[in-house]
């Protein structure tokens, strides 16, 4: 079984960086960088849960995978 972290690391480094820098923050009203995030399993693939780098609000991003 592939762990969520292994799925995340299987994504090319440059793409992971783009995904981290394009997370929706409802407080800021736009795309922000996610920091202090954890990687979790999600029905669609993996889920990043963390904080907005700008305001510190909770943010999350689902990343769909083929598995």
CHARMM-style PDB file with segment names, atoms N, HN, CA, C and O in Angstrom:
ATOM      1  N   UNK     1       0.839  -1.195   0.000  1.00  0.00      PROA
ATOM      2  CA  UNK     1       0.000   0.000   0.000  1.00  0.00      PROA
ATOM      3  C   UNK     1       0.880   1.253   0.000  1.00  0.00      PROA
ATOM      4  O   UNK     1       1.849   1.345   0.753  1.00  0.00      PROA
ATOM      5  N   UNK     2       0.533   2.193  -0.838  1.00  0.00      PROA
ATOM      6  HN  UNK     2      -0.255   2.118  -1.450  1.00  0.00      PROA
ATOM      7  CA  UNK     2       1.289   3.443  -0.961  1.00  0.00      PROA
ATOM      8  C   UNK     2       0.735   4.462   0.037  1.00  0.00      PROA
ATOM      9  O   UNK     2      -0.471   4.701   0.086  1.00  0.00      PROA
ATOM     10  N   UNK     3       1.618   5.054   0.822  1.00  0.00      PROA
ATOM     11  HN  UNK     3       2.598   4.860   0.782  1.00  0.00      PROA
ATOM     12  CA  UNK     3       1.193   6.035   1.816  1.00  0.00      PROA
ATOM     13  C   UNK     3       0.935   7.394   1.157  1.00  0.00      PROA
ATOM     14  O   UNK     3       1.426   7.648   0.058  1.00  0.00      PROA
ATOM     15  N   UNK     4       0.173   8.263   1.813  1.00  0.00      PROA
ATOM     16  HN  UNK     4      -0.226   8.057   2.707  1.00  0.00      PROA
ATOM     17  CA  UNK     4      -0.046   9.608   1.257  1.00  0.00      PROA
ATOM     18  C   UNK     4       1.264  10.355   1.023  1.00  0.00      PROA
ATOM     19  O   UNK     4       1.399  11.071   0.031  1.00  0.00      PROA
ATOM     20  N   UNK     5       2.231  10.195   1.928  1.00  0.00      PROA
ATOM     21  HN  UNK     5       2.122   9.614   2.734  1.00  0.00      PROA
ATOM     22  CA  UNK     5       3.521  10.860   1.762  1.00  0.00      PROA
ATOM     23  C   UNK     5       4.257  10.339   0.529  1.00  0.00      PROA
ATOM     24  O   UNK     5       4.879  11.118  -0.192  1.00  0.00      PROA
ATOM     25  N   UNK     6       4.192   9.034   0.281  1.00  0.00      PROA
ATOM     26  HN  UNK     6       3.686   8.401   0.867  1.00  0.00      PROA
ATOM     27  CA  UNK     6       4.829   8.466  -0.904  1.00  0.00      PROA
ATOM     28  C   UNK     6       4.168   8.979  -2.182  1.00  0.00      PROA
ATOM     29  O   UNK     6       4.847   9.248  -3.173  1.00  0.00      PROA
ATOM     30  N   UNK     7       2.834   9.112  -2.155  1.00  0.00      PROA
ATOM     31  HN  UNK     7       2.282   8.894  -1.350  1.00  0.00      PROA
ATOM     32  CA  UNK     7       2.128   9.674  -3.312  1.00  0.00      PROA
ATOM     33  C   UNK     7       2.594  11.108  -3.566  1.00  0.00      PROA
ATOM     34  O   UNK     7       2.847  11.492  -4.708  1.00  0.00      PROA
ATOM     35  N   UNK     8       2.705  11.900  -2.488  1.00  0.00      PROA
ATOM     36  HN  UNK     8       2.499  11.588  -1.561  1.00  0.00      PROA
ATOM     37  CA  UNK     8       3.144  13.284  -2.588  1.00  0.00      PROA
ATOM     38  C   UNK     8       4.555  13.357  -3.166  1.00  0.00      PROA
ATOM     39  O   UNK     8       4.824  14.166  -4.053  1.00  0.00      PROA
ATOM     40  N   UNK     9       5.440  12.528  -2.672  1.00  0.00      PROA
ATOM     41  HN  UNK     9       5.222  11.871  -1.950  1.00  0.00      PROA
ATOM     42  CA  UNK     9       6.828  12.542  -3.139  1.00  0.00      PROA
ATOM     43  C   UNK     9       6.985  11.997  -4.553  1.00  0.00      PROA
ATOM     44  O   UNK     9       8.008  12.236  -5.195  1.00  0.00      PROA
ATOM     45  N   UNK    10       5.983  11.267  -5.048  1.00  0.00      PROA
ATOM     46  HN  UNK    10       5.152  11.073  -4.527  1.00  0.00      PROA
ATOM     47  CA  UNK    10       6.048  10.765  -6.428  1.00  0.00      PROA
ATOM     48  C   UNK    10       5.746  11.872  -7.441  1.00  0.00      PROA
ATOM     49  O   UNK    10       6.007  11.702  -8.632  1.00  0.00      PROA
ATOM     50  N   UNK    11       5.208  12.983  -6.992  1.00  0.00      PROA
ATOM     51  HN  UNK    11       4.996  13.121  -6.024  1.00  0.00      PROA
ATOM     52  CA  UNK    11       4.949  14.142  -7.849  1.00  0.00      PROA
ATOM     53  C   UNK    11       6.277  14.884  -8.026  1.00  0.00      PROA
ATOM     54  O   UNK    11       6.995  15.088  -7.048  1.00  0.00      PROA
ATOM     55  N   UNK    12       6.614  15.288  -9.244  1.00  0.00      PROA
ATOM     56  HN  UNK    12       6.030  15.123 -10.039  1.00  0.00      PROA
ATOM     57  CA  UNK    12       7.887  16.008  -9.448  1.00  0.00      PROA
ATOM     58  C   UNK    12       8.015  17.223  -8.530  1.00  0.00      PROA
ATOM     59  O   UNK    12       7.032  17.907  -8.246  1.00  0.00      PROA
ATOM     60  N   UNK    13       9.229  17.476  -8.075  1.00  0.00      PROA
ATOM     61  HN  UNK    13      10.027  16.920  -8.306  1.00  0.00      PROA
ATOM     62  CA  UNK    13       9.510  18.542  -7.116  1.00  0.00      PROA
ATOM     63  C   UNK    13       8.978  19.906  -7.576  1.00  0.00      PROA
ATOM     64  O   UNK    13       8.414  20.652  -6.775  1.00  0.00      PROA
ATOM     65  N   UNK    14       9.155  20.230  -8.848  1.00  0.00      PROA
ATOM     66  HN  UNK    14       9.613  19.625  -9.499  1.00  0.00      PROA
ATOM     67  CA  UNK    14       8.697  21.536  -9.358  1.00  0.00      PROA
ATOM     68  C   UNK    14       7.174  21.639  -9.320  1.00  0.00      PROA
ATOM     69  O   UNK    14       6.632  22.711  -9.048  1.00  0.00      PROA
ATOM     70  N   UNK    15       6.484  20.537  -9.590  1.00  0.00      PROA
ATOM     71  HN  UNK    15       6.924  19.667  -9.811  1.00  0.00      PROA
ATOM     72  CA  UNK    15       5.019  20.531  -9.546  1.00  0.00      PROA
ATOM     73  C   UNK    15       4.544  20.647  -8.100  1.00  0.00      PROA
ATOM     74  O   UNK    15       3.581  21.360  -7.818  1.00  0.00      PROA
ATOM     75  N   UNK    16       5.221  19.942  -7.176  1.00  0.00      PROA
ATOM     76  HN  UNK    16       6.003  19.362  -7.406  1.00  0.00      PROA
ATOM     77  CA  UNK    16       4.857  20.059  -5.754  1.00  0.00      PROA
ATOM     78  C   UNK    16       4.977  21.509  -5.290  1.00  0.00      PROA
ATOM     79  O   UNK    16       4.127  21.997  -4.545  1.00  0.00      PROA
ATOM     80  N   UNK    17       6.021  22.190  -5.725  1.00  0.00      PROA
ATOM     81  HN  UNK    17       6.712  21.794  -6.330  1.00  0.00      PROA
ATOM     82  CA  UNK    17       6.217  23.594  -5.353  1.00  0.00      PROA
ATOM     83  C   UNK    17       5.078  24.457  -5.885  1.00  0.00      PROA
ATOM     84  O   UNK    17       4.586  25.335  -5.176  1.00  0.00      PROA
ATOM     85  N   UNK    18       4.655  24.218  -7.126  1.00  0.00      PROA
ATOM     86  HN  UNK    18       5.054  23.504  -7.702  1.00  0.00      PROA
ATOM     87  CA  UNK    18       3.536  24.964  -7.704  1.00  0.00      PROA
ATOM     88  C   UNK    18       2.251  24.700  -6.928  1.00  0.00      PROA
ATOM     89  O   UNK    18       1.486  25.625  -6.659  1.00  0.00      PROA
ATOM     90  N   UNK    19       2.015  23.449  -6.570  1.00  0.00      PROA
ATOM     91  HN  UNK    19       2.637  22.698  -6.789  1.00  0.00      PROA
ATOM     92  CA  UNK    19       0.808  23.089  -5.812  1.00  0.00      PROA
ATOM     93  C   UNK    19       0.802  23.762  -4.440  1.00  0.00      PROA
ATOM     94  O   UNK    19      -0.240  24.234  -3.986  1.00  0.00      PROA
ATOM     95  N   UNK    20       1.953  23.807  -3.781  1.00  0.00      PROA
ATOM     96  HN  UNK    20       2.800  23.424  -4.150  1.00  0.00      PROA
ATOM     97  CA  UNK    20       2.039  24.457  -2.460  1.00  0.00      PROA
ATOM     98  C   UNK    20       1.800  25.961  -2.549  1.00  0.00      PROA
ATOM     99  O   UNK    20       1.292  26.564  -1.604  1.00  0.00      PROA
ATOM    100  N   UNK    21       2.160  26.569  -3.674  1.00  0.00      PROA
ATOM    101  HN  UNK    21       2.572  26.079  -4.442  1.00  0.00      PROA
ATOM    102  CA  UNK    21       2.016  28.023  -3.833  1.00  0.00      PROA
ATOM    103  C   UNK    21       0.664  28.432  -4.416  1.00  0.00      PROA
ATOM    104  O   UNK    21       0.441  29.615  -4.675  1.00  0.00      PROA
ATOM    105  N   UNK    22      -0.228  27.487  -4.624  1.00  0.00      PROA
ATOM    106  HN  UNK    22      -0.047  26.527  -4.414  1.00  0.00      PROA
ATOM    107  CA  UNK    22      -1.519  27.803  -5.230  1.00  0.00      PROA
ATOM    108  C   UNK    22      -2.655  27.126  -4.466  1.00  0.00      PROA
ATOM    109  O   UNK    22      -3.338  26.244  -4.986  1.00  0.00      PROA
ATOM    110  N   UNK    23      -2.838  27.558  -3.226  1.00  0.00      PROA
ATOM    111  HN  UNK    23      -2.284  28.275  -2.803  1.00  0.00      PROA
ATOM    112  CA  UNK    23      -3.880  27.027  -2.344  1.00  0.00      PROA
ATOM    113  C   UNK    23      -4.851  28.164  -2.039  1.00  0.00      PROA
ATOM    114  O   UNK    23      -4.415  29.277  -1.743  1.00  0.00      PROA
ATOM    115  N   UNK    24      -6.146  27.909  -2.103  1.00  0.00      PROA
ATOM    116  HN  UNK    24      -6.500  27.005  -2.343  1.00  0.00      PROA
ATOM    117  CA  UNK    24      -7.151  28.934  -1.866  1.00  0.00      PROA
ATOM    118  C   UNK    24      -7.252  29.267  -0.376  1.00  0.00      PROA
ATOM    119  O   UNK    24      -7.362  28.372   0.461  1.00  0.00      PROA
ATOM    120  N   UNK    25      -7.214  30.557  -0.056  1.00  0.00      PROA
ATOM    121  HN  UNK    25      -7.124  31.285  -0.736  1.00  0.00      PROA
ATOM    122  CA  UNK    25      -7.447  31.037   1.304  1.00  0.00      PROA
ATOM    123  C   UNK    25      -8.692  31.914   1.281  1.00  0.00      PROA
ATOM    124  O   UNK    25      -8.718  32.942   0.605  1.00  0.00      PROA
ATOM    125  N   UNK    26      -9.722  31.512   2.017  1.00  0.00      PROA
ATOM    126  HN  UNK    26      -9.701  30.677   2.567  1.00  0.00      PROA
ATOM    127  CA  UNK    26     -10.976  32.275   2.061  1.00  0.00      PROA
ATOM    128  C   UNK    26     -10.763  33.646   2.706  1.00  0.00      PROA
ATOM    129  O   UNK    26     -11.411  34.616   2.313  1.00  0.00      PROA
ATOM    130  N   UNK    27      -9.878  33.736   3.674  1.00  0.00      PROA
ATOM    131  HN  UNK    27      -9.351  32.948   3.993  1.00  0.00      PROA
ATOM    132  CA  UNK    27      -9.636  35.012   4.352  1.00  0.00      PROA
ATOM    133  C   UNK    27      -8.925  35.999   3.426  1.00  0.00      PROA
ATOM    134  O   UNK    27      -9.291  37.173   3.365  1.00  0.00      PROA
ATOM    135  N   UNK    28      -7.917  35.523   2.711  1.00  0.00      PROA
ATOM    136  HN  UNK    28      -7.620  34.570   2.760  1.00  0.00      PROA
ATOM    137  CA  UNK    28      -7.166  36.395   1.792  1.00  0.00      PROA
ATOM    138  C   UNK    28      -7.894  36.583   0.461  1.00  0.00      PROA
ATOM    139  O   UNK    28      -7.638  37.550  -0.256  1.00  0.00      PROA
ATOM    140  N   UNK    29      -8.788  35.670   0.135  1.00  0.00      PROA
ATOM    141  HN  UNK    29      -8.995  34.884   0.718  1.00  0.00      PROA
ATOM    142  CA  UNK    29      -9.571  35.778  -1.092  1.00  0.00      PROA
ATOM    143  C   UNK    29      -8.813  35.422  -2.354  1.00  0.00      PROA
ATOM    144  O   UNK    29      -9.113  35.943  -3.429  1.00  0.00      PROA
ATOM    145  N   UNK    30      -7.833  34.538  -2.235  1.00  0.00      PROA
ATOM    146  HN  UNK    30      -7.590  34.114  -1.363  1.00  0.00      PROA
ATOM    147  CA  UNK    30      -7.086  34.153  -3.432  1.00  0.00      PROA
ATOM    148  C   UNK    30      -6.107  33.038  -3.164  1.00  0.00      PROA
ATOM    149  O   UNK    30      -6.098  32.427  -2.095  1.00  0.00      PROA
ATOM    150  N   UNK    31      -5.282  32.789  -4.163  1.00  0.00      PROA
ATOM    151  HN  UNK    31      -5.289  33.286  -5.031  1.00  0.00      PROA
ATOM    152  CA  UNK    31      -4.273  31.745  -4.062  1.00  0.00      PROA
ATOM    153  C   UNK    31      -3.109  32.191  -3.206  1.00  0.00      PROA
ATOM    154  O   UNK    31      -2.586  33.292  -3.379  1.00  0.00      PROA
ATOM    155  N   UNK    32      -2.702  31.336  -2.282  1.00  0.00      PROA
ATOM    156  HN  UNK    32      -3.126  30.442  -2.142  1.00  0.00      PROA
ATOM    157  CA  UNK    32      -1.601  31.629  -1.373  1.00  0.00      PROA
ATOM    158  C   UNK    32      -0.709  30.397  -1.252  1.00  0.00      PROA
ATOM    159  O   UNK    32      -1.006  29.343  -1.815  1.00  0.00      PROA
ATOM    160  N   UNK    33       0.371  30.544  -0.521  1.00  0.00      PROA
ATOM    161  HN  UNK    33       0.612  31.400  -0.064  1.00  0.00      PROA
ATOM    162  CA  UNK    33       1.247  29.405  -0.236  1.00  0.00      PROA
ATOM    163  C   UNK    33       0.792  28.749   1.064  1.00  0.00      PROA
ATOM    164  O   UNK    33       0.438  29.431   2.025  1.00  0.00      PROA
ATOM    165  N   UNK    34       0.807  27.412   1.081  1.00  0.00      PROA
ATOM    166  HN  UNK    34       1.095  26.858   0.300  1.00  0.00      PROA
ATOM    167  CA  UNK    34       0.482  26.663   2.285  1.00  0.00      PROA
ATOM    168  C   UNK    34       1.784  26.360   3.031  1.00  0.00      PROA
ATOM    169  O   UNK    34       2.776  25.953   2.425  1.00  0.00      PROA
ATOM    170  N   UNK    35       1.769  26.565   4.354  1.00  0.00      PROA
ATOM    171  HN  UNK    35       0.963  26.895   4.845  1.00  0.00      PROA
ATOM    172  CA  UNK    35       2.933  26.267   5.189  1.00  0.00      PROA
ATOM    173  C   UNK    35       2.484  25.396   6.358  1.00  0.00      PROA
ATOM    174  O   UNK    35       1.289  25.281   6.633  1.00  0.00      PROA
ATOM    175  N   UNK    36       3.427  24.797   7.028  1.00  0.00      PROA
ATOM    176  HN  UNK    36       4.398  24.891   6.805  1.00  0.00      PROA
ATOM    177  CA  UNK    36       3.150  23.937   8.197  1.00  0.00      PROA
ATOM    178  C   UNK    36       2.055  22.924   7.885  1.00  0.00      PROA
ATOM    179  O   UNK    36       1.125  22.733   8.668  1.00  0.00      PROA
ATOM    180  N   UNK    37       2.181  22.279   6.731  1.00  0.00      PROA
ATOM    181  HN  UNK    37       2.937  22.434   6.095  1.00  0.00      PROA
ATOM    182  CA  UNK    37       1.130  21.377   6.288  1.00  0.00      PROA
ATOM    183  C   UNK    37       1.426  19.932   6.632  1.00  0.00      PROA
ATOM    184  O   UNK    37       2.575  19.534   6.822  1.00  0.00      PROA
ATOM    185  N   UNK    38       0.346  19.152   6.707  1.00  0.00      PROA
ATOM    186  HN  UNK    38      -0.588  19.474   6.553  1.00  0.00      PROA
ATOM    187  CA  UNK    38       0.439  17.702   6.870  1.00  0.00      PROA
ATOM    188  C   UNK    38      -0.212  17.074   5.649  1.00  0.00      PROA
ATOM    189  O   UNK    38      -1.088  17.672   5.024  1.00  0.00      PROA
ATOM    190  N   UNK    39       0.216  15.876   5.320  1.00  0.00      PROA
ATOM    191  HN  UNK    39       0.927  15.391   5.828  1.00  0.00      PROA
ATOM    192  CA  UNK    39      -0.280  15.161   4.150  1.00  0.00      PROA
ATOM    193  C   UNK    39      -1.169  14.027   4.635  1.00  0.00      PROA
ATOM    194  O   UNK    39      -0.748  13.197   5.440  1.00  0.00      PROA
ATOM    195  N   UNK    40      -2.403  13.997   4.140  1.00  0.00      PROA
ATOM    196  HN  UNK    40      -2.745  14.672   3.486  1.00  0.00      PROA
ATOM    197  CA  UNK    40      -3.370  12.988   4.564  1.00  0.00      PROA
ATOM    198  C   UNK    40      -3.963  12.277   3.357  1.00  0.00      PROA
ATOM    199  O   UNK    40      -3.897  12.764   2.228  1.00  0.00      PROA
ATOM    200  N   UNK    41      -4.539  11.124   3.621  1.00  0.00      PROA
ATOM    201  HN  UNK    41      -4.593  10.729   4.538  1.00  0.00      PROA
ATOM    202  CA  UNK    41      -5.248  10.353   2.597  1.00  0.00      PROA
ATOM    203  C   UNK    41      -6.582  11.040   2.307  1.00  0.00      PROA
ATOM    204  O   UNK    41      -7.211  11.584   3.214  1.00  0.00      PROA
ATOM    205  N   UNK    42      -7.009  11.017   1.051  1.00  0.00      PROA
ATOM    206  HN  UNK    42      -6.498  10.576   0.314  1.00  0.00      PROA
ATOM    207  CA  UNK    42      -8.306  11.562   0.646  1.00  0.00      PROA
ATOM    208  C   UNK    42      -8.888  10.638  -0.415  1.00  0.00      PROA
ATOM    209  O   UNK    42      -8.146   9.962  -1.128  1.00  0.00      PROA
ATOM    210  N   UNK    43     -10.205  10.607  -0.522  1.00  0.00      PROA
ATOM    211  HN  UNK    43     -10.808  11.156   0.056  1.00  0.00      PROA
ATOM    212  CA  UNK    43     -10.853   9.755  -1.529  1.00  0.00      PROA
ATOM    213  C   UNK    43     -10.334  10.031  -2.932  1.00  0.00      PROA
ATOM    214  O   UNK    43     -10.198   9.111  -3.739  1.00  0.00      PROA
ATOM    215  N   UNK    44     -10.048  11.282  -3.224  1.00  0.00      PROA
ATOM    216  HN  UNK    44     -10.159  12.030  -2.568  1.00  0.00      PROA
ATOM    217  CA  UNK    44      -9.591  11.676  -4.562  1.00  0.00      PROA
ATOM    218  C   UNK    44      -8.084  11.489  -4.744  1.00  0.00      PROA
ATOM    219  O   UNK    44      -7.600  11.468  -5.876  1.00  0.00      PROA
ATOM    220  N   UNK    45      -7.349  11.356  -3.666  1.00  0.00      PROA
ATOM    221  HN  UNK    45      -7.742  11.373  -2.746  1.00  0.00      PROA
ATOM    222  CA  UNK    45      -5.896  11.226  -3.760  1.00  0.00      PROA
ATOM    223  C   UNK    45      -5.237  11.559  -2.438  1.00  0.00      PROA
ATOM    224  O   UNK    45      -5.211  10.742  -1.518  1.00  0.00      PROA
ATOM    225  N   UNK    46      -4.696  12.784  -2.351  1.00  0.00      PROA
ATOM    226  HN  UNK    46      -4.717  13.448  -3.099  1.00  0.00      PROA
ATOM    227  CA  UNK    46      -4.083  13.231  -1.105  1.00  0.00      PROA
ATOM    228  C   UNK    46      -4.594  14.616  -0.741  1.00  0.00      PROA
ATOM    229  O   UNK    46      -5.079  15.362  -1.592  1.00  0.00      PROA
ATOM    230  N   UNK    47      -4.478  14.942   0.533  1.00  0.00      PROA
ATOM    231  HN  UNK    47      -4.085  14.336   1.224  1.00  0.00      PROA
ATOM    232  CA  UNK    47      -4.961  16.200   1.065  1.00  0.00      PROA
ATOM    233  C   UNK    47      -3.829  16.881   1.813  1.00  0.00      PROA
ATOM    234  O   UNK    47      -3.184  16.270   2.665  1.00  0.00      PROA
ATOM    235  N   UNK    48      -3.589  18.146   1.496  1.00  0.00      PROA
ATOM    236  HN  UNK    48      -4.113  18.642   0.804  1.00  0.00      PROA
ATOM    237  CA  UNK    48      -2.640  18.957   2.262  1.00  0.00      PROA
ATOM    238  C   UNK    48      -3.463  19.850   3.179  1.00  0.00      PROA
ATOM    239  O   UNK    48      -4.326  20.595   2.715  1.00  0.00      PROA
ATOM    240  N   UNK    49      -3.199  19.776   4.470  1.00  0.00      PROA
ATOM    241  HN  UNK    49      -2.498  19.170   4.847  1.00  0.00      PROA
ATOM    242  CA  UNK    49      -3.857  20.649   5.437  1.00  0.00      PROA
ATOM    243  C   UNK    49      -2.785  21.443   6.157  1.00  0.00      PROA
ATOM    244  O   UNK    49      -1.832  20.872   6.687  1.00  0.00      PROA
ATOM    245  N   UNK    50      -2.941  22.772   6.178  1.00  0.00      PROA
ATOM    246  HN  UNK    50      -3.715  23.236   5.747  1.00  0.00      PROA
ATOM    247  CA  UNK    50      -1.936  23.605   6.825  1.00  0.00      PROA
ATOM    248  C   UNK    50      -2.427  25.018   7.048  1.00  0.00      PROA
ATOM    249  O   UNK    50      -3.617  25.254   7.253  1.00  0.00      PROA
ATOM    250  N   UNK    51      -1.502  25.946   7.006  1.00  0.00      PROA
ATOM    251  HN  UNK    51      -0.535  25.754   6.840  1.00  0.00      PROA
ATOM    252  CA  UNK    51      -1.784  27.358   7.278  1.00  0.00      PROA
ATOM    253  C   UNK    51      -1.421  28.209   6.076  1.00  0.00      PROA
ATOM    254  O   UNK    51      -0.503  27.892   5.321  1.00  0.00      PROA
ATOM    255  N   UNK    52      -2.163  29.299   5.915  1.00  0.00      PROA
ATOM    256  HN  UNK    52      -2.909  29.556   6.529  1.00  0.00      PROA
ATOM    257  CA  UNK    52      -1.872  30.295   4.886  1.00  0.00      PROA
ATOM    258  C   UNK    52      -0.583  31.025   5.278  1.00  0.00      PROA
ATOM    259  O   UNK    52      -0.449  31.479   6.414  1.00  0.00      PROA
ATOM    260  N   UNK    53       0.351  31.137   4.351  1.00  0.00      PROA
ATOM    261  HN  UNK    53       0.242  30.768   3.428  1.00  0.00      PROA
ATOM    262  CA  UNK    53       1.617  31.825   4.621  1.00  0.00      PROA
ATOM    263  C   UNK    53       1.414  33.319   4.830  1.00  0.00      PROA
ATOM    264  O   UNK    53       2.261  33.975   5.436  1.00  0.00      PROA
ATOM    265  N   UNK    54       0.309  33.866   4.340  1.00  0.00      PROA
ATOM    266  HN  UNK    54      -0.379  33.333   3.848  1.00  0.00      PROA
ATOM    267  CA  UNK    54       0.063  35.302   4.436  1.00  0.00      PROA
ATOM    268  C   UNK    54      -0.623  35.692   5.746  1.00  0.00      PROA
ATOM    269  O   UNK    54      -0.166  36.593   6.449  1.00  0.00      PROA
ATOM    270  N   UNK    55      -1.738  34.998   6.072  1.00  0.00      PROA
ATOM    271  HN  UNK    55      -2.110  34.266   5.500  1.00  0.00      PROA
ATOM    272  CA  UNK    55      -2.529  35.405   7.232  1.00  0.00      PROA
ATOM    273  C   UNK    55      -2.563  34.380   8.369  1.00  0.00      PROA
ATOM    274  O   UNK    55      -2.999  34.704   9.473  1.00  0.00      PROA
ATOM    275  N   UNK    56      -2.113  33.156   8.117  1.00  0.00      PROA
ATOM    276  HN  UNK    56      -1.759  32.893   7.219  1.00  0.00      PROA
ATOM    277  CA  UNK    56      -2.114  32.129   9.153  1.00  0.00      PROA
ATOM    278  C   UNK    56      -3.417  31.374   9.290  1.00  0.00      PROA
ATOM    279  O   UNK    56      -3.550  30.523  10.169  1.00  0.00      PROA
ATOM    280  N   UNK    57      -4.391  31.676   8.427  1.00  0.00      PROA
ATOM    281  HN  UNK    57      -4.283  32.368   7.713  1.00  0.00      PROA
ATOM    282  CA  UNK    57      -5.678  30.983   8.451  1.00  0.00      PROA
ATOM    283  C   UNK    57      -5.494  29.514   8.035  1.00  0.00      PROA
ATOM    284  O   UNK    57      -4.551  29.189   7.314  1.00  0.00      PROA
ATOM    285  N   UNK    58      -6.389  28.632   8.488  1.00  0.00      PROA
ATOM    286  HN  UNK    58      -7.155  28.896   9.074  1.00  0.00      PROA
ATOM    287  CA  UNK    58      -6.366  27.238   8.059  1.00  0.00      PROA
ATOM    288  C   UNK    58      -6.714  27.146   6.577  1.00  0.00      PROA
ATOM    289  O   UNK    58      -7.672  27.771   6.122  1.00  0.00      PROA
ATOM    290  N   UNK    59      -5.939  26.369   5.824  1.00  0.00      PROA
ATOM    291  HN  UNK    59      -5.160  25.862   6.193  1.00  0.00      PROA
ATOM    292  CA  UNK    59      -6.196  26.138   4.405  1.00  0.00      PROA
ATOM    293  C   UNK    59      -5.978  24.661   4.104  1.00  0.00      PROA
ATOM    294  O   UNK    59      -5.333  23.946   4.872  1.00  0.00      PROA
ATOM    295  N   UNK    60      -6.522  24.217   2.980  1.00  0.00      PROA
ATOM    296  HN  UNK    60      -7.046  24.798   2.357  1.00  0.00      PROA
ATOM    297  CA  UNK    60      -6.357  22.827   2.565  1.00  0.00      PROA
ATOM    298  C   UNK    60      -6.403  22.750   1.038  1.00  0.00      PROA
ATOM    299  O   UNK    60      -6.984  23.606   0.370  1.00  0.00      PROA
ATOM    300  N   UNK    61      -5.775  21.703   0.509  1.00  0.00      PROA
ATOM    301  HN  UNK    61      -5.303  21.008   1.052  1.00  0.00      PROA
ATOM    302  CA  UNK    61      -5.807  21.474  -0.934  1.00  0.00      PROA
ATOM    303  C   UNK    61      -5.875  19.973  -1.200  1.00  0.00      PROA
ATOM    304  O   UNK    61      -5.083  19.196  -0.668  1.00  0.00      PROA
ATOM    305  N   UNK    62      -6.831  19.586  -2.030  1.00  0.00      PROA
ATOM    306  HN  UNK    62      -7.474  20.218  -2.462  1.00  0.00      PROA
ATOM    307  CA  UNK    62      -6.940  18.192  -2.477  1.00  0.00      PROA
ATOM    308  C   UNK    62      -6.157  18.065  -3.779  1.00  0.00      PROA
ATOM    309  O   UNK    62      -6.285  18.890  -4.683  1.00  0.00      PROA
ATOM    310  N   UNK    63      -5.351  17.021  -3.854  1.00  0.00      PROA
ATOM    311  HN  UNK    63      -5.247  16.350  -3.120  1.00  0.00      PROA
ATOM    312  CA  UNK    63      -4.593  16.729  -5.070  1.00  0.00      PROA
ATOM    313  C   UNK    63      -5.038  15.357  -5.553  1.00  0.00      PROA
ATOM    314  O   UNK    63      -4.811  14.343  -4.894  1.00  0.00      PROA
ATOM    315  N   UNK    64      -5.673  15.350  -6.711  1.00  0.00      PROA
ATOM    316  HN  UNK    64      -5.857  16.175  -7.246  1.00  0.00      PROA
ATOM    317  CA  UNK    64      -6.181  14.095  -7.267  1.00  0.00      PROA
ATOM    318  C   UNK    64      -5.029  13.255  -7.798  1.00  0.00      PROA
ATOM    319  O   UNK    64      -4.103  13.761  -8.433  1.00  0.00      PROA
ATOM    320  N   UNK    65      -5.111  11.959  -7.520  1.00  0.00      PROA
ATOM    321  HN  UNK    65      -5.863  11.548  -7.005  1.00  0.00      PROA
ATOM    322  CA  UNK    65      -4.125  11.007  -8.047  1.00  0.00      PROA
ATOM    323  C   UNK    65      -4.860   9.902  -8.784  1.00  0.00      PROA
ATOM    324  O   UNK    65      -6.077   9.759  -8.661  1.00  0.00      PROA
ATOM    325  N   UNK    66      -4.121   9.132  -9.539  1.00  0.00      PROA
ATOM    326  HN  UNK    66      -3.132   9.248  -9.638  1.00  0.00      PROA
ATOM    327  CA  UNK    66      -4.724   8.053 -10.330  1.00  0.00      PROA
ATOM    328  C   UNK    66      -5.091   6.846  -9.493  1.00  0.00      PROA
ATOM    329  O   UNK    66      -5.852   5.992  -9.949  1.00  0.00      PROA
ATOM    330  N   UNK    67      -4.580   6.755  -8.300  1.00  0.00      PROA
ATOM    331  HN  UNK    67      -3.962   7.448  -7.930  1.00  0.00      PROA
ATOM    332  CA  UNK    67      -4.821   5.570  -7.477  1.00  0.00      PROA
ATOM    333  C   UNK    67      -6.114   5.662  -6.717  1.00  0.00      PROA
ATOM    334  OT1 UNK    67      -6.462   4.742  -5.977  1.00  0.00      PROA
TER     335      UNK     67
END
